[in-house]
Amino acid sequence: MIITTTNSIENAKVEKYLGVVTANLVIGTGFFTDLTASFTDLFGGTSGAYRQELEGLYQRAHEELSLKATLLGANGILGFKIDFDEISGKGMQMFMISVSGTAVKLSEDYAVLHNESNVGTITARKLRIELFKERWQARDKRYLPKSDELDFILQNNLWELAESLFDYYIASAENDNKETSIYKKFPTIISVMNYDDIVKFIYKDYSYRRKYVFNLIRDNNLFNAKEILRLLQENFVSEAIELLRTEKNEYGEADEKEMEEICVFLDNLPDKGRIEEVKSGMLSSKMVVKYICPNGHKNEKDSEFCEDYNCGLNIKGLTQAEVDAINTFKDKVRVIRRLLTSK
């Protein structure tokens, strides 16, 4: 993979532009604190170690971007840029390195001639990562991850371990232990991950993890119509409806189609209550029409929602808040459809 900060390469022909690729690397503040402190001992032998660490960060940025570009079929990246941003919140402070560039397909003869990969070698970073992953698989799962383990995962983008981290996060949340490293750092981890990678596990067992997971989905714009439709089909209606309030950063035609399916499913929910004739009183033979809610409460026939203070369900078993959420969702789908059609 050829990576350059320029927008062109001398004597190289770009056969195809494949789009912009980006990647984010997160590092702890401890590294920068130590780095600043080391400047006072610049000639004492420590500067070489930090220079090596900085070079390692730069190399990781190259590797992350190279992987994403390779998946697009590229063999080069033009306009490589690197920026540093600070992430802070909930008592934590991290630094995020954002890298980007334009993935391109260079002419094959140039790419082969200038291939810079070192075949037959293993970098020190690669070795550290593989050792860490081996130890991670063998670790005692009764104990929550340590802060330095989470930092290593963040710094090296080991997102294949995120699902196991998710389980640790849930275990910590269920025990109401908000002081653990995993409870504090897991939201940061998913905030820098790829949407598709997170969706693979974030909806897992949502029906009984909703108390701990809804905010993660909402705060990171992880709305996924396919997963919500699955919850509806499994009869977790209330759980699915609450997720209709979440968002996604971008909506495409596939999203719109699946959102339409959600609307159709909700329109065809079976009645859980009923309209029927009942006696007007215990001692009366007169029959009157009443709305019997899903919980068996009797209401006037024109009542849309049960008037019992502790109930409030309509004939489908939905509350007023749930009906409002559905109607708002339908409006959203209608606008998305119109915007996609007008393109």
C-alpha positions in Angstrom: 0.0 0.0 0.0 1.4 3.4 -1.1 0.4 6.2 1.3 1.3 9.9 0.6 0.3 13.3 1.9 0.2 14.7 -1.6 -2.9 14.6 -3.9 -1.0 12.9 -6.7 2.1 10.7 -7.3 4.7 11.6 -9.9 4.6 9.2 -12.9 1.7 7.2 -11.3 -1.6 6.8 -13.0 -4.8 6.7 -10.9 -7.1 4.3 -12.6 -10.0 4.7 -10.1 -10.9 6.9 -7.1 -12.5 4.6 -4.5 -13.6 7.2 -1.9 -12.4 8.7 1.4 -11.2 6.4 4.1 -10.9 7.4 7.8 -9.8 5.8 11.0 -9.7 6.8 14.7 -7.1 5.7 17.2 -7.6 6.5 20.9 -4.7 6.9 23.4 -4.7 7.6 27.1 -3.6 10.9 28.7 -0.9 9.0 30.6 1.2 8.7 27.4 1.2 12.5 26.8 1.8 13.2 30.5 4.8 11.0 30.5 5.9 12.4 27.2 5.8 16.0 28.5 7.7 15.0 31.6 10.4 13.4 29.6 11.2 16.7 27.9 13.0 17.7 31.1 15.3 14.8 30.6 15.7 15.1 26.8 19.4 14.2 26.9 19.1 11.6 29.6 18.3 8.7 27.3 14.5 8.7 27.6 13.7 10.6 24.5 14.5 7.7 22.3 11.8 5.6 23.8 9.2 8.3 23.3 10.3 8.9 19.8 9.8 5.2 19.2 6.3 5.4 20.7 5.4 8.3 18.4 6.7 6.5 15.4 4.6 3.5 16.5 1.4 5.7 16.6 2.2 6.9 13.1 2.7 3.4 11.9 -0.6 2.3 13.4 -2.4 5.1 11.7 -0.9 3.9 8.4 -1.9 0.3 9.1 -5.5 1.1 10.1 -6.0 3.2 6.9 -4.3 0.6 4.7 -6.7 -2.1 5.9 -9.8 -0.1 5.1 -8.4 1.0 1.7 -7.5 -2.6 0.9 -11.0 -3.7 1.6 -12.2 -1.3 -1.1 -9.7 -2.7 -3.6 -7.2 0.1 -3.3 -3.5 -0.1 -3.5 -2.8 3.6 -2.7 -3.9 6.4 -0.5 -3.6 10.1 -1.5 -3.9 13.2 0.7 -3.1 11.4 3.9 -3.9 13.6 6.9 -3.6 13.2 10.7 -5.2 15.2 13.4 -5.3 15.1 17.2 -8.5 15.7 19.2 -9.3 15.5 22.9 -12.1 13.3 24.3 -13.3 14.1 27.8 -16.2 13.2 30.0 -17.3 11.2 33.0 -14.0 11.9 34.7 -12.0 10.5 31.8 -9.6 12.2 29.4 -8.4 10.6 26.2 -6.8 11.7 22.9 -8.1 10.6 19.6 -6.0 10.5 16.5 -8.0 10.9 13.3 -6.5 9.9 10.0 -7.9 10.1 6.6 -7.1 10.0 2.9 -8.5 9.1 -0.5 -8.3 5.5 -1.5 -7.2 5.0 -5.1 -6.4 2.2 -7.5 -3.0 2.9 -9.1 -1.8 1.3 -12.3 -0.6 -2.1 -11.5 2.9 -1.7 -12.9 3.6 1.3 -10.7 2.2 -0.4 -7.6 4.3 -3.5 -8.0 7.4 -1.5 -8.7 7.0 0.7 -5.6 5.6 -1.8 -3.2 6.9 -0.8 0.2 5.7 -3.8 2.2 8.3 -5.8 4.1 7.5 -9.4 3.2 8.7 -11.9 5.8 9.0 -9.5 8.7 6.9 -9.1 11.9 6.7 -5.7 13.6 7.2 -5.4 17.4 3.6 -4.0 17.6 2.2 -7.0 15.7 3.9 -9.3 18.2 2.6 -7.4 21.2 -0.9 -7.5 19.8 -0.9 -11.3 19.2 0.5 -12.0 22.6 -2.2 -9.8 24.2 -5.0 -11.5 22.3 -3.7 -14.9 23.4 -3.6 -13.8 27.0 -7.0 -12.3 26.6 -8.5 -15.5 25.5 -6.9 -17.4 28.4 -7.7 -14.7 31.1 -9.9 -15.6 34.1 -13.4 -14.3 33.0 -14.5 -13.9 36.6 -12.5 -10.7 36.9 -13.2 -7.5 35.1 -10.6 -6.1 32.7 -8.0 -3.8 34.1 -7.6 -0.2 33.0 -4.3 -0.9 31.2 -5.9 -3.8 29.3 -8.7 -1.5 28.1 -6.2 1.2 27.1 -4.3 -1.4 25.0 -7.5 -2.5 23.2 -8.3 1.2 22.5 -4.9 2.1 21.4 -4.6 -0.8 19.0 -8.2 -0.9 17.7 -8.8 -4.5 18.8 -12.5 -4.3 18.0 -12.8 -8.1 17.7 -12.7 -8.1 21.5 -15.5 -5.6 21.9 -18.2 -8.2 22.3 -16.5 -9.7 25.3 -16.0 -6.2 26.7 -19.7 -5.6 26.2 -20.5 -8.7 28.4 -18.1 -7.3 31.1 -19.8 -3.9 30.9 -23.2 -5.5 31.4 -21.9 -7.5 34.4 -20.6 -4.4 35.9 -23.8 -2.5 35.3 -26.0 -5.3 36.7 -24.0 -5.1 39.9 -24.4 -1.3 40.0 -20.6 -1.0 40.0 -20.1 2.3 38.2 -16.5 2.8 39.5 -15.0 0.0 37.4 -12.7 0.8 34.5 -14.9 -1.2 32.0 -18.0 0.8 33.1 -16.2 4.1 32.6 -14.3 3.3 29.4 -16.7 1.1 27.4 -18.8 4.0 26.1 -15.6 5.6 24.9 -14.6 2.4 23.1 -17.9 2.1 21.1 -17.9 5.8 20.4 -14.8 5.3 18.1 -15.9 2.0 16.6 -17.4 1.3 13.2 -21.2 1.2 13.2 -21.5 -2.3 11.6 -19.1 -3.8 14.1 -21.0 -2.5 17.1 -24.4 -3.6 15.8 -23.2 -7.1 15.7 -23.4 -7.3 19.5 -25.0 -4.3 21.0 -28.6 -5.6 20.4 -27.7 -9.0 21.9 -30.3 -10.0 24.5 -31.7 -6.5 24.4 -35.0 -7.6 25.9 -33.5 -8.0 29.3 -30.5 -5.8 29.0 -32.4 -2.7 27.8 -31.9 -0.9 31.1 -28.2 -0.8 30.5 -28.0 -0.7 26.7 -30.6 1.9 25.6 -28.5 4.9 26.4 -25.5 3.4 24.6 -27.6 2.9 21.4 -29.2 6.4 21.7 -26.0 8.3 22.5 -24.0 6.7 19.7 -26.8 6.8 17.0 -26.9 3.0 16.7 -30.5 2.7 15.4 -30.9 -0.4 13.4 -34.2 -1.2 11.7 -33.4 -4.9 11.1 -32.7 -5.5 14.8 -35.8 -3.6 15.9 -37.9 -5.6 13.4 -36.5 -8.8 14.9 -37.6 -7.7 18.4 -41.1 -7.0 17.1 -41.2 -10.5 15.5 -40.1 -12.0 18.8 -43.0 -10.1 20.5 -40.9 -7.6 22.4 -43.1 -4.8 21.3 -42.5 -2.3 24.1 -38.7 -2.8 23.8 -38.8 -2.3 20.0 -41.0 0.9 20.3 -38.6 2.6 22.7 -35.8 2.1 20.2 -37.8 4.0 17.5 -36.7 7.1 19.4 -33.0 6.5 18.5 -31.2 7.7 15.4 -28.7 6.7 12.9 -26.0 9.0 11.4 -27.1 8.2 7.8 -30.1 6.5 6.2 -30.1 4.7 2.9 -32.6 2.9 0.8 -32.1 -0.4 2.7 -32.9 1.4 5.9 -36.0 3.0 4.5 -37.3 -0.3 3.3 -36.8 -2.0 6.7 -38.3 1.0 8.4 -41.4 0.6 6.2 -41.6 -3.0 7.3 -41.6 -1.9 10.9 -44.5 0.5 10.2 -46.5 -2.3 8.5 -45.8 -4.6 11.4 -47.0 -2.0 13.9 -50.1 -1.3 11.9 -51.1 -4.9 12.1 -50.6 -5.6 15.8 -53.3 -7.9 17.1 -56.0 -6.5 19.5 -55.3 -7.4 23.1 -58.4 -5.6 24.4 -61.9 -5.8 23.0 -65.2 -4.0 22.5 -68.1 -6.0 23.9 -71.5 -5.8 25.5 -71.5 -6.2 29.3 -74.1 -5.8 32.0 -74.5 -2.2 33.2 -74.5 -3.3 36.8 -74.5 -6.4 39.0 -78.2 -6.2 39.6 -79.2 -4.9 36.1 -80.0 -7.0 33.1 -79.4 -4.0 30.8 -76.5 -4.5 28.4 -74.1 -1.7 27.4 -71.1 -1.6 25.0 -67.8 -1.1 26.8 -64.1 -1.0 25.9 -62.4 -3.8 27.9 -58.6 -3.0 28.0 -56.0 -5.7 27.9 -55.9 -5.8 31.7 -59.7 -6.3 31.9 -60.7 -2.8 33.0 -64.0 -1.6 31.7 -64.2 1.8 30.0 -66.6 3.8 27.9 -66.8 2.4 24.4 -65.3 5.5 22.8 -62.3 5.5 25.2 -59.1 5.2 23.2 -57.0 4.4 26.3 -57.9 2.8 29.5 -58.9 5.4 32.1 -57.6 3.3 35.0 -54.7 5.4 36.5 -52.3 2.4 36.6 -53.1 1.2 33.1 -53.6 3.6 30.2 -53.5 0.9 27.5 -55.3 1.1 24.2 -56.9 -1.9 22.5 -53.5 -2.9 21.0 -51.9 -2.9 24.5 -50.0 0.4 23.8 -49.7 3.5 26.0 -50.2 7.0 24.7 -46.4 7.6 24.8 -45.8 4.5 22.6 -48.5 5.6 20.1 -46.8 9.0 19.9 -43.4 7.4 19.3 -44.9 5.3 16.5 -46.5 8.3 14.9 -43.3 10.3 15.1 -41.4 7.3 13.6 -43.9 7.1 10.7 -43.3 10.8 10.0 -39.6 10.2 9.9 -40.0 7.3 7.5 -42.2 9.4 5.2 -39.6 12.3 5.1 -36.7 9.8 4.5 -38.7 8.3 1.6 -39.3 11.7 0.1 -35.7 12.8 0.4 -34.3 9.6 -1.1 -36.8 9.7 -3.9 -35.9 13.3 -4.7 -32.2 12.5 -5.2 
